[in-house]
């Protein structure tokens, strides 16, 4: 379970974790003070997935969230809701 101090977690971890070199030990240790092992693993995976989607959006020139506003998306949502 995450520590109660997690709201004060270090902000550099997400920014540094999308670099090619490892996160510096000092920053990793600071993050580990705020998160237990499972929560820290989840945080790293969340950052990784966010980076994947951001890179895909850049590569395909997509603006995040724009598709959800389209008529196609609204139709898809209606069909999904009706099927449930």
Protein Blocks (a to p, Z undefined) as FASTA:
>chain_A
ZZfklmmgcfklmmmmmpfbdcdfklmmmmmmmpcfklmmmmmmmmmmmmmmmmmmmmno
paehklmmpmklmmmmmmmmmmZZ
